[in-house]
Amino acid sequence: MCGAFFVENNQGMQKLTAALGVSELESRGIRVPASMVQIVTEPEINQRRLEEAKWWLLLDKNGQPNYQYATFNSRSDKLYSSRLTKGLFKNSRCLLPATGVIEGQNKQYHSLTSSQGAVALGGLYKRYQIGEQQLTTTSVITCPPNRKLDGIHEKSTPLMLDWQDQDLINMWLDPSLTDSEAFHHLLTGELMTPITATPIEGARDLSERGQSVNLSAD
């Protein structure tokens, strides 16, 4: 599960947005499910952009999050079979830029940050037409657990793509690439970049409470 991440427009984030060719993000601090976030999409070839989205993929008929289903995450093992996600995985992939991710287990929390200065969470997005208003929603793809995160979060691993790999990012955002099998190898839970895990005070408190641990890429 990825239940929170945080966004600061620092030097690392500016490098990420420059590499992706989009405008700078706003510093919004901790983002939680059903809050508004900024995502990177490419709805048309060579029309990459930063846009607002609600972090909850499935809305009800009134345009509110459908809390019957926890769709702020999209599990990798259901991407190809779920009626909600299988079409989106073909043609509505996005990135959720973040300074880091917050993960917890047994009421102990850690921030996960990258040596690259920012992370690019792989996600899906969906368009809704509610009356005269068009709404965009998003979810973070989660993958199987990684043994390096034992004691930190053992249920799943958020999909964190290497945003410095230009070919990978171009493929991920390419709206003409509809063969989603091309991304199956990314859904293993492996760490694509080195990660630093830092103990923090709580799910909504980034104050450090212990020594960081550096985790190498797989």
N, CA, C and O of each residue as an XYZ file, in Angstrom:
872
protein
N       0.835     -1.194      0.000
C       0.000      0.000      0.000
C       0.871      1.245      0.000
O       1.910      1.296      0.659
N       0.436      2.231     -0.738
C       1.049      3.558     -0.665
C      -0.044      4.499     -0.205
O      -0.893      4.911     -0.996
N      -0.025      4.846      1.099
C      -1.106      5.630      1.673
C      -0.770      7.082      1.907
O      -1.622      7.842      2.367
N       0.452      7.490      1.603
C       0.826      8.902      1.741
C       2.163      9.132      1.044
O       3.034      8.263      1.035
N       2.304     10.306      0.467
C       3.601     10.746     -0.035
C       3.695     12.248      0.182
O       2.702     12.901      0.502
N       4.888     12.787      0.007
C       5.058     14.218      0.257
C       5.782     14.872     -0.912
O       6.589     14.248     -1.601
N       5.467     16.148     -1.112
C       5.956     16.878     -2.278
C       6.529     18.215     -1.846
O       5.822     19.040     -1.268
N       7.798     18.430     -2.121
C       8.455     19.717     -1.909
C       9.172     20.094     -3.205
O       9.867     19.267     -3.795
N       9.005     21.315     -3.637
C       9.640     21.758     -4.880
C      11.088     22.161     -4.606
O      11.464     23.328     -4.709
N      11.884     21.148     -4.255
C      13.291     21.385     -3.956
C      14.137     21.116     -5.205
O      13.606     20.907     -6.296
N      15.443     21.126     -5.028
C      16.332     20.966     -6.181
C      16.128     19.620     -6.870
O      16.131     19.536     -8.098
N      15.951     18.568     -6.072
C      15.731     17.251     -6.661
C      14.463     17.198     -7.487
O      14.445     16.622     -8.575
N      13.388     17.807     -6.966
C      12.131     17.825     -7.704
C      12.249     18.659     -8.978
O      11.669     18.312    -10.007
N      12.995     19.749     -8.906
C      13.176     20.585    -10.095
C      13.946     19.839    -11.180
O      13.688     20.029    -12.368
N      14.885     18.995    -10.779
C      15.600     18.176    -11.757
C      14.650     17.174    -12.403
O      14.726     16.916    -13.605
N      13.753     16.612    -11.592
C      12.789     15.650    -12.122
C      11.862     16.306    -13.137
O      11.682     15.785    -14.238
N      11.272     17.442    -12.780
C      10.331     18.078    -13.705
C      11.046     18.571    -14.961
O      10.472     18.551    -16.050
N      12.300     19.014    -14.816
C      13.064     19.422    -15.994
C      13.322     18.226    -16.906
O      13.225     18.338    -18.128
N      13.652     17.082    -16.310
C      13.904     15.879    -17.100
C      12.642     15.410    -17.815
O      12.710     14.879    -18.924
N      11.490     15.608    -17.174
C      10.230     15.180    -17.772
C       9.677     16.207    -18.749
O       8.774     15.908    -19.530
N      10.225     17.425    -18.704
C       9.773     18.458    -19.622
C       8.438     19.067    -19.262
O       7.658     19.429    -20.142
N       8.165     19.186    -17.951
C       6.913     19.796    -17.498
C       7.232     20.945    -16.553
O       8.370     21.096    -16.109
N       6.230     21.748    -16.250
C       6.424     22.879    -15.347
C       6.679     22.395    -13.928
O       6.416     21.237    -13.603
N       7.193     23.288    -13.081
C       7.523     22.916    -11.710
C       6.270     22.629    -10.890
O       5.218     23.230    -11.107
N       6.404     21.701     -9.946
C       5.309     21.369     -9.051
C       5.189     22.390     -7.937
O       6.126     23.137     -7.654
N       4.034     22.410     -7.317
C       3.842     23.189     -6.104
C       4.290     22.361     -4.901
O       4.131     21.140     -4.887
N       4.848     23.028     -3.898
C       5.160     22.351     -2.637
C       3.862     22.194     -1.850
O       3.279     23.179     -1.398
N       3.419     20.958     -1.692
C       2.138     20.717     -1.026
C       2.269     19.857      0.225
O       1.265     19.493      0.837
N       3.500     19.531      0.606
C       3.678     18.740      1.812
C       3.115     17.342      1.654
O       3.188     16.755      0.574
N       2.552     16.806      2.730
C       2.058     15.432      2.734
C       0.731     15.345      1.984
O      -0.199     16.111      2.239
N       0.669     14.408      1.069
C      -0.551     14.130      0.305
C      -1.139     12.807      0.782
O      -0.418     11.827      0.965
N      -2.441     12.788      0.980
C      -3.130     11.590      1.462
C      -4.226     11.217      0.474
O      -4.606     12.042     -0.358
N      -4.745      9.989      0.546
C      -5.804      9.585     -0.376
C      -6.990     10.549     -0.375
O      -7.397     11.058      0.669
N      -7.526     10.783     -1.556
C      -8.662     11.673     -1.823
C      -8.265     13.144     -1.842
O      -9.124     14.005     -2.036
N      -6.983     13.454     -1.643
C      -6.529     14.842     -1.778
C      -6.169     15.111     -3.235
O      -6.043     14.188     -4.040
N      -6.005     16.387     -3.554
C      -5.610     16.770     -4.907
C      -4.087     16.678     -5.029
O      -3.349     17.140     -4.158
N      -3.642     16.080     -6.113
C      -2.214     15.915     -6.372
C      -1.936     16.378     -7.798
O      -2.854     16.624     -8.580
N      -0.659     16.489     -8.114
C      -0.251     16.845     -9.470
C       0.387     15.633    -10.134
O       1.269     14.991     -9.565
N      -0.066     15.333    -11.337
C       0.423     14.166    -12.061
C       0.962     14.590    -13.426
O       0.610     15.646    -13.951
N       1.818     13.748    -13.979
C       2.360     13.978    -15.321
C       1.670     13.017    -16.277
O       1.699     11.803    -16.078
N       1.050     13.567    -17.315
C       0.364     12.764    -18.317
C       0.857     13.152    -19.710
O       1.518     14.173    -19.895
N       0.521     12.318    -20.668
C       0.797     12.628    -22.076
C      -0.403     12.138    -22.888
O      -0.312     11.129    -23.588
N      -1.531     12.856    -22.795
C      -2.759     12.397    -23.459
C      -2.642     12.308    -24.974
O      -3.332     11.507    -25.606
N      -1.776     13.123    -25.555
C      -1.475     13.060    -26.983
C       0.044     13.008    -27.130
O       0.772     13.531    -26.287
N       0.516     12.378    -28.203
C       1.958     12.245    -28.410
C       2.615     13.620    -28.405
O       2.164     14.544    -29.083
N       3.696     13.738    -27.623
C       4.472     14.977    -27.496
C       3.681     16.117    -26.868
O       4.009     17.287    -27.066
N       2.645     15.780    -26.113
C       1.880     16.797    -25.388
C       1.890     16.475    -23.893
O       0.848     16.408    -23.241
N       3.078     16.282    -23.386
C       3.252     15.952    -21.968
C       2.921     17.168    -21.109
O       3.264     18.297    -21.460
N       2.255     16.932    -19.983
C       1.868     18.069    -19.156
C       1.675     17.664    -17.702
O       1.558     16.487    -17.361
N       1.649     18.685    -16.871
C       1.364     18.531    -15.449
C      -0.087     18.928    -15.226
O      -0.516     19.985    -15.688
N      -0.847     18.093    -14.525
C      -2.241     18.431    -14.298
C      -2.717     17.980    -12.920
O      -2.096     17.146    -12.262
N      -3.833     18.557    -12.513
C      -4.428     18.262    -11.217
C      -5.248     16.976    -11.294
O      -5.915     16.712    -12.294
N      -5.190     16.183    -10.229
C      -5.989     14.961    -10.164
C      -6.321     14.651     -8.716
O      -5.561     14.971     -7.802
N      -7.466     14.026     -8.527
C      -7.834     13.559     -7.189
C      -7.247     12.173     -6.988
O      -7.389     11.294     -7.837
N      -6.581     11.989     -5.846
C      -5.916     10.709     -5.589
C      -6.932      9.686     -5.070
O      -6.915      9.303     -3.901
N      -7.799      9.266     -5.960
C      -8.790      8.212     -5.683
C      -9.421      7.885     -7.028
O     -10.212      8.669     -7.551
N      -9.078      6.738     -7.588
C      -9.374      6.474     -8.993
C     -10.873      6.414     -9.295
O     -11.316      6.931    -10.321
N     -11.648      5.791     -8.419
C     -13.067      5.551     -8.696
C     -13.944      6.578     -7.990
O     -13.897      6.718     -6.768
N     -14.744      7.292     -8.776
C     -15.679      8.269     -8.234
C     -17.106      7.733     -8.317
O     -17.402      6.839     -9.109
N     -17.988      8.296     -7.485
C     -19.400      7.950     -7.596
C     -20.073      8.862     -8.619
O     -19.409      9.687     -9.247
N     -21.369      8.719     -8.787
C     -22.080      9.469     -9.829
C     -22.092     10.971     -9.572
O     -22.366     11.761    -10.476
N     -21.789     11.365     -8.321
C     -21.754     12.785     -7.978
C     -20.356     13.381     -8.063
O     -20.150     14.554     -7.752
N     -19.402     12.565     -8.484
C     -18.037     13.051     -8.613
C     -17.246     13.026     -7.323
O     -16.207     13.677     -7.215
N     -17.738     12.270     -6.333
C     -17.040     12.131     -5.065
C     -16.343     10.774     -5.007
O     -16.784      9.832     -5.665
N     -15.255     10.654     -4.225
C     -14.586      9.355     -4.109
C     -15.553      8.263     -3.670
O     -16.307      8.440     -2.713
N     -15.527      7.148     -4.366
C     -16.337      5.994     -3.987
C     -15.576      5.223     -2.915
O     -14.697      4.413     -3.211
N     -15.937      5.494     -1.658
C     -15.181      4.922     -0.546
C     -15.479      3.443     -0.316
O     -14.904      2.821      0.578
N     -16.376      2.885     -1.119
C     -16.638      1.453     -1.005
C     -15.417      0.647     -1.441
O     -15.212     -0.488     -1.009
N     -14.615      1.259     -2.305
C     -13.417      0.594     -2.812
C     -12.216      1.516     -2.619
O     -12.274      2.703     -2.940
N     -11.128      0.958     -2.091
C      -9.921      1.753     -1.816
C      -9.086      1.836     -3.085
O      -8.137      1.073     -3.264
N      -9.443      2.763     -3.962
C      -8.800      2.818     -5.276
C      -7.724      3.891     -5.372
O      -7.406      4.346     -6.471
N      -7.155      4.304     -4.233
C      -5.990      5.189     -4.305
C      -4.751      4.404     -4.718
O      -3.761      4.988     -5.158
N      -4.805      3.078     -4.576
C      -3.776      2.185     -5.097
C      -4.388      1.263     -6.139
O      -5.577      0.949     -6.079
N      -3.577      0.833     -7.088
C      -3.970     -0.192     -8.059
C      -2.957     -1.324     -7.967
O      -1.788     -1.153     -8.312
N      -3.415     -2.482     -7.500
C      -2.509     -3.610     -7.296
C      -2.030     -4.176     -8.625
O      -2.806     -4.353     -9.565
N      -0.732     -4.454     -8.679
C      -0.142     -4.930     -9.929
C      -0.729     -6.264    -10.366
O      -0.838     -6.524    -11.564
N      -1.111     -7.118     -9.413
C      -1.631     -8.432     -9.777
C      -3.051     -8.371    -10.330
O      -3.581     -9.383    -10.790
N      -3.673     -7.188    -10.286
C      -5.023     -7.045    -10.830
C      -5.089     -6.079    -12.013
O      -6.163     -5.838    -12.564
N      -3.947     -5.532    -12.397
C      -3.946     -4.542    -13.476
C      -4.513     -5.094    -14.777
O      -5.200     -4.383    -15.510
N      -4.226     -6.363    -15.064
C      -4.623     -6.938    -16.341
C      -6.015     -7.555    -16.320
O      -6.532     -7.948    -17.366
N      -6.625     -7.642    -15.148
C      -7.924     -8.314    -15.052
C      -9.049     -7.419    -14.552
O     -10.207     -7.643    -14.902
N      -8.743     -6.424    -13.753
C      -9.771     -5.556    -13.192
C     -10.448     -4.727    -14.283
O      -9.776     -4.149    -15.138
N     -11.770     -4.671    -14.248
C     -12.497     -3.851    -15.225
C     -12.131     -2.376    -15.098
O     -12.186     -1.629    -16.075
N     -11.758     -1.964    -13.891
C     -11.406     -0.569    -13.674
C     -10.048     -0.222    -14.262
O      -9.868      0.869    -14.801
N      -9.090     -1.140    -14.163
C      -7.707     -0.783    -14.488
C      -7.156     -1.343    -15.796
O      -6.200     -0.785    -16.336
N      -7.724     -2.422    -16.322
C      -7.059     -3.059    -17.468
C      -7.021     -2.154    -18.695
O      -6.042     -2.168    -19.441
N      -8.071     -1.369    -18.912
C      -8.053     -0.431    -20.030
C      -7.151      0.756    -19.763
O      -6.449      1.224    -20.660
N      -7.167      1.248    -18.523
C      -6.331      2.391    -18.159
C      -4.852      2.047    -18.262
O      -4.039      2.890    -18.641
N      -4.501      0.797    -17.922
C      -3.102      0.404    -17.986
C      -2.610      0.383    -19.433
O      -1.410      0.491    -19.686
N      -3.527      0.247    -20.366
C      -3.146      0.264    -21.777
C      -2.908      1.679    -22.302
O      -1.994      1.900    -23.097
N      -3.722      2.631    -21.863
C      -3.648      3.945    -22.516
C      -3.762      5.144    -21.590
O      -3.875      6.272    -22.068
N      -3.736      4.934    -20.274
C      -3.838      6.074    -19.349
C      -2.860      5.918    -18.192
O      -3.244      5.942    -17.023
N      -1.592      5.757    -18.545
C      -0.546      5.666    -17.523
C      -0.037      7.072    -17.210
O      -0.038      7.953    -18.069
N       0.391      7.261    -15.980
C       0.883      8.580    -15.579
C       2.009      8.423    -14.564
O       2.354      7.312    -14.162
N       2.565      9.542    -14.165
C       3.559      9.596    -13.100
C       3.054     10.525    -12.011
O       2.440     11.553    -12.296
N       3.314     10.162    -10.774
C       3.035     11.026     -9.634
C       4.378     11.423     -9.032
O       4.954     10.639     -8.277
N       4.894     12.604     -9.336
C       6.176     13.030     -8.769
C       6.050     13.246     -7.265
O       5.061     13.803     -6.789
N       7.051     12.805     -6.530
C       7.039     12.947     -5.074
C       8.461     13.129     -4.568
O       9.417     12.637     -5.167
N       8.580     13.835     -3.470
C       9.871     13.929     -2.792
C      10.173     12.619     -2.086
O      11.329     12.206     -1.992
N       9.139     11.974     -1.594
C       9.294     10.696     -0.932
C       7.945     10.090     -0.605
O       6.904     10.733     -0.738
N       7.985      8.838     -0.173
C       6.791      8.068      0.168
C       6.811      7.772      1.658
O       7.880      7.587      2.241
N       5.647      7.725      2.273
C       5.531      7.353      3.684
C       4.934      5.956      3.768
O       3.855      5.701      3.234
N       5.642      5.052      4.442
C       5.144      3.694      4.636
C       5.149      3.364      6.122
O       5.990      3.855      6.874
N       4.202      2.529      6.538
C       4.108      2.178      7.949
C       3.805      0.710      8.160
O       3.239      0.034      7.301
N       4.196      0.243      9.321
C       3.928     -1.133      9.727
C       3.988     -1.202     11.236
O       4.953     -0.743     11.848
N       2.947     -1.780     11.845
C       2.880     -1.890     13.308
C       3.074     -0.534     13.985
O       3.752     -0.420     15.006
N       2.461      0.487     13.389
C       2.486      1.855     13.911
C       3.890      2.460     13.951
O       4.142      3.421     14.678
N       4.791      1.890     13.166
C       6.123      2.452     12.989
C       6.229      2.935     11.548
O       5.905      2.196     10.618
N       6.682      4.175     11.360
C       6.627      4.784     10.036
C       8.016      5.182      9.537
O       8.908      5.536     10.308
N       8.156      5.109      8.217
C       9.404      5.495      7.556
C       9.090      6.349      6.332
O       8.063      6.169      5.677
N       9.984      7.270      6.039
C       9.943      7.942      4.743
C      10.920      7.228      3.818
O      12.021      6.857      4.223
N      10.504      7.044      2.586
C      11.354      6.437      1.565
C      11.693      7.500      0.538
O      10.810      8.003     -0.157
N      12.952      7.839      0.443
C      13.404      8.853     -0.502
C      14.468      8.256     -1.412
O      14.999      7.179     -1.144
N      14.770      8.964     -2.484
C      15.701      8.456     -3.483
C      16.973      9.280     -3.509
O      16.955     10.479     -3.232
N      18.074      8.632     -3.841
C      19.334      9.353     -4.012
C      19.252     10.320     -5.190
O      20.090     11.214     -5.316
N      18.254     10.151     -6.052
C      18.059     11.058     -7.176
C      17.405     12.367     -6.746
O      17.318     13.305     -7.538
N      16.950     12.438     -5.507
C      16.355     13.669     -4.995
C      14.853     13.730     -5.101
O      14.224     14.588     -4.482
N      14.260     12.835     -5.875
C      12.805     12.775     -6.029
C      12.462     11.406     -6.600
O      13.319     10.723     -7.161
N      11.208     11.015     -6.454
C      10.755      9.737     -6.999
C       9.612      9.991     -7.980
O       8.876     10.971     -7.866
N       9.487      9.091     -8.935
C       8.394      9.143     -9.909
C       7.553      7.892     -9.718
O       7.929      6.807    -10.160
N       6.423      8.047     -9.063
C       5.538      6.918     -8.816
C       4.754      6.593    -10.081
O       4.155      7.476    -10.696
N       4.762      5.329    -10.461
C       3.979      4.922    -11.614
C       2.516      4.800    -11.238
O       2.179      4.201    -10.217
N       1.647      5.366    -12.063
C       0.231      5.338    -11.735
C      -0.662      5.279    -12.958
O      -0.199      5.206    -14.097
N      -1.961      5.313    -12.685
C      -2.993      5.358    -13.711
C      -3.824      6.612    -13.513
O      -3.874      7.160    -12.412
N      -4.476      7.068    -14.574
C      -5.406      8.186    -14.407
C      -6.682      7.917    -15.194
O      -6.698      7.138    -16.147
N      -7.756      8.589    -14.766
C      -9.071      8.360    -15.368
C      -9.806      9.692    -15.482
O      -9.712     10.539    -14.594
N     -10.536      9.868    -16.579
C     -11.322     11.081    -16.804
C     -12.796     10.810    -16.493
O     -13.331      9.743    -16.793
N     -13.429     11.808    -15.885
C     -14.868     11.745    -15.630
C     -15.519     13.023    -16.141
O     -14.936     14.104    -16.063
N     -16.722     12.887    -16.659
C     -17.537     14.048    -17.009
C     -18.724     14.072    -16.056
O     -19.635     13.252    -16.171
N     -18.713     15.006    -15.120
C     -19.780     15.151    -14.130
C     -20.498     16.464    -14.429
O     -20.017     17.540    -14.073
N     -21.650     16.365    -15.083
C     -22.326     17.578    -15.521
C     -21.465     18.301    -16.537
O     -21.080     17.725    -17.555
N     -21.165     19.545    -16.269
C     -20.316     20.326    -17.170
C     -18.854     20.307    -16.740
O     -18.010     20.949    -17.366
N     -18.559     19.579    -15.684
C     -17.206     19.574    -15.131
C     -16.472     18.296    -15.500
O     -17.005     17.197    -15.343
N     -15.242     18.443    -15.992
C     -14.397     17.277    -16.233
C     -13.446     17.098    -15.057
O     -12.761     18.038    -14.653
N     -13.409     15.894    -14.514
C     -12.556     15.580    -13.375
C     -11.542     14.519    -13.775
O     -11.835     13.637    -14.583
N     -10.361     14.610    -13.208
C      -9.318     13.613    -13.415
C      -8.972     12.985    -12.077
O      -8.816     13.680    -11.073
N      -8.855     11.670    -12.074
C      -8.476     10.950    -10.859
C      -7.232     10.118    -11.139
O      -6.847      9.920    -12.292
N      -6.616      9.639    -10.079
C      -5.379      8.880    -10.248
C      -5.220      7.855     -9.139
O      -5.873      7.934     -8.099
N      -4.347      6.896     -9.379
C      -3.969      5.914     -8.359
C      -2.498      5.576     -8.522
O      -1.924      5.754     -9.597
N      -1.894      5.088     -7.454
C      -0.502      4.629     -7.466
C      -0.497      3.115     -7.631
O      -1.213      2.409     -6.922
N       0.300      2.621     -8.554
C       0.430      1.175     -8.740
C       1.312      0.604     -7.632
O       2.387      1.129     -7.345
N       0.842     -0.476     -7.017
C       1.636     -1.153     -5.988
C       1.997     -2.556     -6.462
O       1.208     -3.230     -7.125
N       3.198     -2.974     -6.109
C       3.781     -4.230     -6.568
C       4.025     -5.160     -5.380
O       3.810     -4.760     -4.236
N       4.468     -6.387     -5.629
C       4.747     -7.299     -4.520
C       5.785     -6.724     -3.561
O       6.547     -5.830     -3.931
N       5.816     -7.239     -2.326
C       6.777     -6.734     -1.342
C       8.215     -7.027     -1.741
O       8.498     -7.986     -2.459
N       9.109     -6.184     -1.261
C      10.540     -6.352     -1.487
C      11.188     -6.689     -0.149
O      10.948     -6.005      0.846
N      12.002     -7.732     -0.119
C      12.598     -8.184      1.145
C      13.449     -7.107      1.802
O      13.638     -7.120      3.018
N      13.960     -6.179      1.008
C      14.764     -5.097      1.586
C      13.923     -4.180      2.471
O      14.458     -3.437      3.294
N      12.600     -4.238      2.295
C      11.705     -3.404      3.090
C      11.093     -4.162      4.259
O      10.149     -3.680      4.885
N      11.621     -5.346      4.559
C      11.156     -6.082      5.737
C      11.323     -5.214      6.979
O      12.376     -4.612      7.190
N      10.285     -5.156      7.792
C      10.315     -4.322      8.980
C       9.909     -2.890      8.713
O       9.731     -2.106      9.645
N       9.762     -2.542      7.441
C       9.338     -1.193      7.048
C       7.935     -1.240      6.463
O       7.035     -0.527      6.905
N       7.769     -2.096      5.460
C       6.446     -2.331      4.883
C       6.521     -3.636      4.106
O       7.162     -3.701      3.058
N       5.873     -4.669      4.612
C       6.036     -6.011      4.070
C       4.865     -6.472      3.208
O       4.849     -7.619      2.761
N       3.885     -5.600      2.965
C       2.716     -6.010      2.190
C       2.860     -5.708      0.705
O       2.384     -6.477     -0.131
N       3.502     -4.616      0.371
C       3.619     -4.233     -1.036
C       4.717     -3.188     -1.186
O       5.247     -2.670     -0.203
N       5.043     -2.892     -2.438
C       6.040     -1.871     -2.756
C       5.461     -0.936     -3.810
O       5.009     -1.410     -4.852
N       5.456      0.363     -3.579
C       4.964      1.262     -4.626
C       5.876      1.211     -5.847
O       7.092      1.068     -5.722
N       5.282      1.330     -7.014
C       6.056      1.333     -8.252
C       6.781      2.669     -8.375
O       6.163      3.704     -8.622
N       8.094      2.630     -8.199
C       8.925      3.827     -8.297
C       9.819      3.679     -9.523
O      10.765      2.892     -9.520
N       9.514      4.436    -10.560
C      10.232      4.328    -11.825
C      11.486      5.202    -11.819
O      11.539      6.238    -11.157
N      12.479      4.764    -12.563
C      13.728      5.519    -12.692
C      13.506      6.651    -13.689
O      13.562      6.437    -14.900
N      13.252      7.867    -13.174
C      12.926      8.979    -14.073
C      14.130      9.484    -14.860
O      13.976     10.287    -15.780
N      15.322      9.022    -14.508
C      16.498      9.379    -15.295
C      16.673      8.470    -16.516
O      17.510      8.734    -17.379
N      15.887      7.408    -16.579
C      15.889      6.512    -17.734
C      14.887      7.064    -18.751
O      13.701      6.737    -18.705
N      15.366      7.888    -19.652
C      14.487      8.604    -20.577
C      13.679      7.660    -21.453
O      12.502      7.911    -21.713
N      14.294      6.580    -21.910
C      13.575      5.634    -22.762
C      12.410      4.999    -22.005
O      11.316      4.845    -22.549
N      12.652      4.632    -20.752
C      11.595      4.026    -19.941
C      10.440      4.999    -19.737
O       9.277      4.637    -19.916
N      10.764      6.230    -19.364
C       9.718      7.221    -19.106
C       8.946      7.537    -20.379
O       7.724      7.679    -20.344
N       9.643      7.647    -21.497
C       8.955      7.907    -22.765
C       7.986      6.778    -23.104
O       6.874      7.030    -23.568
N       8.402      5.546    -22.877
C       7.515      4.412    -23.121
C       6.316      4.446    -22.182
O       5.180      4.239    -22.610
N       6.567      4.705    -20.915
C       5.501      4.677    -19.908
C       4.405      5.695    -20.225
O       3.219      5.409    -20.064
N       4.804      6.864    -20.670
C       3.831      7.928    -20.918
C       3.287      7.933    -22.346
O       2.350      8.673    -22.645
N       3.855      7.127    -23.218
C       3.474      7.125    -24.632
C       2.027      6.650    -24.801
O       1.739      5.484    -24.533
N       1.109      7.521    -25.239
C      -0.292      7.114    -25.369
C      -0.537      6.137    -26.515
O      -1.579      5.484    -26.563
N       0.422      6.033    -27.438
C       0.254      5.108    -28.562
C       0.721      3.697    -28.222
O       0.460      2.760    -28.976
N       1.412      3.537    -27.085
C       1.884      2.215    -26.683
C       0.788      1.571    -25.835
O       0.708      1.802    -24.629
N      -0.038      0.776    -26.468
C      -1.189      0.184    -25.782
C      -0.982     -1.282    -25.414
O      -1.876     -1.911    -24.847
N       0.182     -1.825    -25.731
C       0.498     -3.200    -25.334
C       1.054     -3.176    -23.912
O       2.259     -3.021    -23.713
N       0.180     -3.328    -22.936
C       0.599     -3.207    -21.539
C       1.530     -4.329    -21.099
O       2.165     -4.225    -20.050
N       1.619     -5.400    -21.885
C       2.567     -6.467    -21.548
C       4.001     -5.951    -21.575
O       4.891     -6.555    -20.975
N       4.227     -4.844    -22.264
C       5.570     -4.265    -22.342
C       6.065     -3.802    -20.987
O       7.261     -3.568    -20.810
N       5.148     -3.667    -20.016
C       5.526     -3.160    -18.699
C       5.460     -4.231    -17.614
O       5.649     -3.945    -16.432
N       5.192     -5.454    -18.025
C       5.031     -6.517    -17.028
C       6.282     -6.693    -16.179
O       6.191     -6.993    -14.988
N       7.443     -6.508    -16.784
C       8.700     -6.714    -16.062
C       8.947     -5.662    -14.986
O       9.821     -5.841    -14.138
N       8.187     -4.567    -15.011
C       8.365     -3.511    -14.013
C       7.604     -3.800    -12.723
O       7.793     -3.103    -11.726
N       6.750     -4.813    -12.732
C       5.789     -5.018    -11.653
C       6.228     -6.069    -10.648
O       5.389     -6.722    -10.026
N       7.525     -6.238    -10.483
C       8.047     -7.290     -9.607
C       8.263     -6.834     -8.170
O       8.421     -7.662     -7.273
N       8.271     -5.530     -7.947
C       8.593     -5.009     -6.618
C      10.060     -4.684     -6.437
O      10.466     -4.246     -5.361
N      10.864     -4.891     -7.470
C      12.286     -4.563     -7.369
C      12.483     -3.054     -7.268
O      11.712     -2.274     -7.826
N      13.530     -2.660     -6.547
C      13.880     -1.245     -6.436
C      14.704     -0.850     -7.652
O      15.769     -1.417     -7.895
N      14.217      0.116     -8.412
C      14.911      0.531     -9.631
C      15.994      1.559     -9.360
O      16.889      1.754    -10.182
N      15.916      2.218     -8.212
C      16.924      3.196     -7.811
C      17.241      2.985     -6.339
O      16.423      2.414     -5.619
N      18.405      3.430     -5.868
C      18.703      3.335     -4.431
C      17.695      4.145     -3.617
O      17.280      5.231     -4.023
N      17.314      3.605     -2.472
C      16.312      4.225     -1.605
C      16.897      4.418     -0.207
O      17.646      3.573      0.284
N      16.552      5.525      0.422
C      16.909      5.761      1.818
C      15.648      5.679      2.662
O      14.683      6.403      2.417
N      15.654      4.798      3.655
C      14.522      4.633      4.568
C      14.865      5.309      5.890
O      15.850      4.959      6.539
N      14.045      6.280      6.282
C      14.296      7.058      7.490
C      13.130      6.918      8.461
O      11.995      7.215      8.089
N      13.374      6.473      9.701
C      12.285      6.412     10.684
C      11.740      7.811     10.954
O      12.508      8.755     11.140
N      10.416      7.944     10.976
C       9.781      9.239     11.250
C       8.754      9.081     12.364
O       8.383      7.966     12.731
N       8.306     10.201     12.888
C       7.438     10.180     14.065
C       6.056      9.604     13.797
O       5.476      8.971     14.680
N       5.520      9.807     12.610
C       4.170      9.316     12.367
C       3.784      9.397     10.910
O       4.547      9.887     10.078
N       2.586      8.911     10.606
C       2.105      8.886      9.231
C       1.950     10.281      8.649
O       1.984     10.458      7.432
N       1.779     11.274      9.522
C       1.615     12.652      9.053
C       2.643     13.582      9.689
O       2.449     14.796      9.746
N       3.734     12.997     10.165
C       4.790     13.764     10.831
C       6.138     13.280     10.322
O       6.562     12.168     10.636
N       6.812     14.112      9.535
C       8.073     13.719      8.913
C       9.287     13.929      9.809
O      10.416     13.734      9.358
N       9.088     14.321     11.060
C      10.217     14.504     11.978
C      10.968     13.187     12.136
O      10.368     12.148     12.412
N      12.274     13.240     11.960
C      13.073     12.019     12.039
C      13.198     11.547     13.480
O      13.321     12.358     14.397
N      13.165     10.235     13.675
C      13.258      9.681     15.024
C      14.334      8.600     15.130
O      14.396      7.881     16.127
N      15.169      8.486     14.121
C      16.200      7.463     14.163
C      17.119      7.557     12.966
O      17.012      8.474     12.151
N      18.027      6.598     12.867
C      19.041      6.607     11.823
C      18.498      6.054     10.514
O      17.758      5.070     10.499
N      18.871      6.691      9.430
C      18.443      6.251      8.102
C      19.203      5.001      7.676
O      20.316      4.740      8.134
N      18.573      4.236      6.789
C      19.190      3.046      6.213
C      19.165      3.190      4.698
O      18.128      3.504      4.115
N      20.303      2.961      4.069
C      20.389      3.050      2.613
C      20.158      1.677      1.995
O      20.800      0.698      2.376
N      19.242      1.615      1.046
C      18.899      0.367      0.371
C      19.333      0.469     -1.086
O      18.935      1.395     -1.792
N      20.137     -0.468     -1.530
C      20.644     -0.425     -2.898
C      19.563     -0.834     -3.889
O      18.602     -1.514     -3.529
N      19.726     -0.419     -5.131
C      18.816     -0.841     -6.187
C      19.006     -2.329     -6.450
O      20.085     -2.875     -6.218
N      17.963     -2.975     -6.931
C      18.049     -4.413     -7.226
C      18.686     -4.645     -8.593
O      18.843     -5.791     -9.015
